[in-house]
Amino acid sequence: MTKHIFVTGGVVSSLGKGLTSAALGLILERRGLKVSVQKLDPYINVDPGTMSPFQHGEVYVTDDGAETDLDLGHYERFTNAKLTKESNYTTGKIYQSVIRKERRGDYLGRTVQVIPHITDAIKEAIHAGVSDEDVDVAITEIGGTVGDIESLPFLEAIRQFALELPAEDVLFVHITLLPFLRASGEMKTKPTQQSVGKLREIGIQPDILICRTEQPMTEDMARKISLFCNVRRKAVIEERDVENTIYEVPVELVRKNLDRIVAAHLHLPSDEPTDLSDWEAMIQRFMAADKECEIAVVGKYIELHDAYKSIYESLDHAGIANGAKVKLRKVGAESLCDQGTQLLEGIDGLLVPGGFGERGLEGKINAIQWARENGIPFFGICLGMQCAVIEVARNLMGLEEAHTLEHTPHTPDPVIHLMESQEEVSDKGGTMRLGAYACRLAEGSRARELYGRAEISERHRHRFEVNNDYRERLTRAGLTLSGTNPELDLVEIVELRDHPFFIGVQFHPEFKSSPLHPHPIFRGFVAAAVAHSASRGAASRPREESRV
């Protein structure tokens, strides 16, 4: 029978519950267990697909086409868990399912209430989140903060869920903050005590407390927390901010014996070693990197780091693979319209990510033109690829008014247009071309060289595509259409032949990159940026005097 771990958070939001859940999943996998990971979110949106990245960060997409919380990205980067549409439920999704049943008459005239109908639906969602029958441990992260009114149905549901299983099959992990008051030089435990008190009022007693902190937790503090929170001392675990990379978190948690505590509580094989040797070797490669490059990310939502979370992580993965530290230069696309491409001077690579809306579009196109003309490695993703096609159409094909129908419905040259399957779609949520689709790679192309195979599968999230009416002219202008969908003949990848690195993709490769398995296009892009950085360095060094 599958064991269940529930991860809750207290004191403040953004404590890193998703990262800790992912690290815990990795630790258990390295003990020979099969893991599934799930996120339950308390907001009323059915999914994050219609939410602004400024509100919620990036929208992560699974193979089966679900638009999900960004924490699922952590789960996939750390573990081998199979994530699907069942791996992320929101209040909106839960209520939607209950209301559909009520409309069908499934409740046979009964009054539909939060308890038991909503909580039963949440419990069904938890069971659905177990991806396979042979999963040993299912980890469920509860979004929000204990004490928030919107989280109450989820907390009540997991309380009930625990009562329906043997005690050794359920584990509650609560993550809290130990704030450090710089004025007094003290770290305070009271917020943690109150957070656990709120949880116990609901009927949940945490088995493990993970205390997020900037400063070391003293033994006296740990004993105090243990006493007032009714948690055994060995299960009060410090999780201090890591110095170099988030991928150190699972290593630190194993050093604190979290793996053994979880194994003992859930009656799992406790003498199995937690083998993180390849993970630790990856961290050592990150630390030992002796090369560097600077990559500009030109985006619409650049002010919020989480808006492009998977892209930044993928660049780090590629940096590790190339033995290089990747320095980010975050550039707002709108600022390029006002201040020009001087904001890009000195970079070694340009990445233009996806996005929606017209704001900053011309800035992205200008940046791509600058990179093309100056031989700067370029990588465009989704809208970034579409901007590259527009730039080539305008400046290499002579179509000065070339544009996308998404923003300019009356352009005489719509090189980007609405997909045929999207023409009758009116709802915004969950209606784009979503999830994994096949892509066939042209022989002799850079994309084929990077992937090392003829056909790939990548995840999508878009409504607009390259207009096939312009394919021949784009090719004559020098653009290689190196990747196409074999079923619908859609353009998936474009590249320029006579350029150090110039690739645009319609899909989102950042969703399939991990620190141990960097995505091949990111790896190739960073390799090109490192080479550009080295050439700049060589050009700036004075020549040695020739010896006779």
Disulfide bonds with the S-S distance in Angstrom:
none
